[in-house]
Amino acid sequence: MKMVSEAQRQHAEAMLEGAAPVIELLGVSRVYPSRSGVVHALNDASFTIGASEWVAITGPSGSGKSTLVNLLGCLDTPTAGTLRIDGTEVHTMGGGDLDRFRADKVGFIFQQFHLIPYLSALENVMLAQYFHSMTNESDARAALDRVGLSHRAEHLPSELSGGEQQRVCIARALINDPPILLADEPTGNLDAANQRIVAEILAELHANGHTIVMVTHDPEMAALAQRKIALSHGKVFCHPVSNVVKLSQ
Amino acid sequence: MSTTATSKANISLGRMLLRSLAHRRARSFSALAALTVSAAVSTALLTLYNDLDAKLHHEFRSFGANVVVNSTSVAISPDEILQVQNIAGTNSLTAPIAYAIAETDRKTPVVVAGVDFATMQKLDNWWKVGTWPGQPDQVLLGQRAAGFIANEKEVTLTYAGKALTLHGTGRLSTGGDEDSRIYLPLATFENWIGVQPHVLEIQVPGGAGRVNAVLSQLQHDLPQLHAEPVRQLVAGESSIVDKTHALMYGAVLLIALTVAVSVLATLSASVLERRRDFALMKALGASQSQLFAHFLLEALVLATVGVVAGYLLGSGLAWAIGIANFGTATWPKLSILPLVLLLNLGIAACAALFPARVLRGLQPAALLKGE
């Protein structure tokens, strides 16, 4: 596995120590109506995630991970509590403002990549620019170069391997330079070799100061994060800060 | 599909739309086919509906006169005939007729009628006639009247002691009073009997409204004449035209509704199967209105292409139906195009926006996880 330099590790540690929280949850709940009454998908969750921190969210199926991803990704709003992202109280925002805020603040990395099959790798990256503001081909090429895929820019997703598709997905998440990267099982569909490549890219992004919130079932991937937030039956259990940048060890 | 995209990349709603349609060829074709059928059926029915009055009135005109004018006292003068023709309109037919009772060579009284055969041939083209007379000394014998004649080739008739011998050209069969008459050229009739026409049979183009208007005008301008409609024909025509209109209107609505449901199902399925694209775009920051615009524009593009193809197909269909049923072509009507376009755009918009509204309630994160 690729080593992250000592300088990068020290930079990440320094940022974490002095970092203001980029995500703050205070008594956040999300309740869904059901036939038998209501379902508490997330119940009174309170925690913070600092800028440049790498946090793993773990928990079994049905524990509320998707609900938490929805809320942190500004795809949904809490039914109770305060959710503050990058200093803005998200829980008070309406549909249009939330869309704008999401485009600015969150970059998504999906387990199933979710590339548009009829657009090239480059155009898939530019799609995020399109919904954010304006497209810029050279920036999109630079993002692909950053994940080592500049030579595959014109290829369709069907012509790329799973690992390459995930790297396009990461480039798409990075293109608008959002403060938060929200990765939902980023290596769940990859073989061991590609898992390593994606883990290295995430570690490098973290070392360069990106805040990464990663939902994972994989203990190895979770171990790469500085901290784990465990979910069970909609309840949150926070773990203390773990070693920074496990990849370097 | 090409293995590589173009070297100059760009992203726009239109470009994504065209790529998306091309990528989902089968589904796009299915939606396009449904919208084309919808437009074709609407075009054909609306074209026929628009042309129905003219077609039916034309059919009814072949049944003969729909107005009869009688002189209450003396013969109708040439000036009066001209006035009647002017009131009836340029596309009307007016046949002056003079009647008398003569005696055959078998000494049987028979009704003889002096007519202009050229006009009668147009006015009563439903009559079954062997050969129409073309010479001043030729006559047309009614089926029953022929039985009162000893020699059909040399028809001798006598009126007030004046005998006239004419040549029969054939028999006339209508199943009505005409079968008991002998028809001869009007000029021959006038020279022989000395009586001018006192009946005008008129064929007024148009429906009951037009006929009534002509009747009113005749009664106003020529009060010395007695004008009346051929009741069975005018009332029957009016009733059939109204009922056919209602039937066509119902058929248009029913078929449009059926096709709309089919289009709705096809387009809705097309939108719903792309719910993950919807969730992805949402995650990338697309607003609800951008997503609606995407699905709406796609549906509207398909609808517009479908209307162009459907209009051509439907016009062809209406033309063929017109030929098959009425013997005359129904020409394409550009005036119905906006209505067909509006109808199909409306169906497509409903089909696109309804499922898009349903998608609004779904959880993007759950969709993107494949749940």
Boltz contact constraints between the chains, C-beta under 6 A:
constraints:
  - contact:
      token1: [A, 66]
      token2: [B, 365]
      max_distance: 6.0
  - contact:
      token1: [A, 66]
      token2: [B, 366]
      max_distance: 6.0
  - contact:
      token1: [A, 69]
      token2: [B, 365]
      max_distance: 6.0
  - contact:
      token1: [A, 70]
      token2: [B, 365]
      max_distance: 6.0
  - contact:
      token1: [A, 75]
      token2: [B, 364]
      max_distance: 6.0
  - contact:
      token1: [A, 75]
      token2: [B, 365]
      max_distance: 6.0
  - contact:
      token1: [A, 96]
      token2: [B, 287]
      max_distance: 6.0
  - contact:
      token1: [A, 99]
      token2: [B, 285]
      max_distance: 6.0
  - contact:
      token1: [A, 99]
      token2: [B, 287]
      max_distance: 6.0
  - contact:
      token1: [A, 102]
      token2: [B, 285]
      max_distance: 6.0
  - contact:
      token1: [A, 103]
      token2: [B, 285]
      max_distance: 6.0
  - contact:
      token1: [A, 108]
      token2: [B, 283]
      max_distance: 6.0
  - contact:
      token1: [A, 110]
      token2: [B, 368]
      max_distance: 6.0
  - contact:
      token1: [A, 114]
      token2: [B, 280]
      max_distance: 6.0
  - contact:
      token1: [A, 114]
      token2: [B, 368]
      max_distance: 6.0
  - contact:
      token1: [A, 118]
      token2: [B, 19]
      max_distance: 6.0
  - contact:
      token1: [A, 118]
      token2: [B, 23]
      max_distance: 6.0
  - contact:
      token1: [A, 120]
      token2: [B, 5]
      max_distance: 6.0
  - contact:
      token1: [A, 122]
      token2: [B, 9]
      max_distance: 6.0
  - contact:
      token1: [A, 123]
      token2: [B, 9]
      max_distance: 6.0
  - contact:
      token1: [A, 123]
      token2: [B, 11]
      max_distance: 6.0
  - contact:
      token1: [A, 126]
      token2: [B, 11]
      max_distance: 6.0
  - contact:
      token1: [A, 127]
      token2: [B, 11]
      max_distance: 6.0
  - contact:
      token1: [A, 128]
      token2: [B, 284]
      max_distance: 6.0
  - contact:
      token1: [A, 130]
      token2: [B, 11]
      max_distance: 6.0
  - contact:
      token1: [A, 131]
      token2: [B, 284]
      max_distance: 6.0
  - contact:
      token1: [A, 131]
      token2: [B, 285]
      max_distance: 6.0
  - contact:
      token1: [A, 131]
      token2: [B, 286]
      max_distance: 6.0
  - contact:
      token1: [A, 132]
      token2: [B, 285]
      max_distance: 6.0
  - contact:
      token1: [A, 135]
      token2: [B, 11]
      max_distance: 6.0
  - contact:
      token1: [A, 137]
      token2: [B, 9]
      max_distance: 6.0
  - contact:
      token1: [A, 154]
      token2: [B, 4]
      max_distance: 6.0
  - contact:
      token1: [A, 154]
      token2: [B, 5]
      max_distance: 6.0
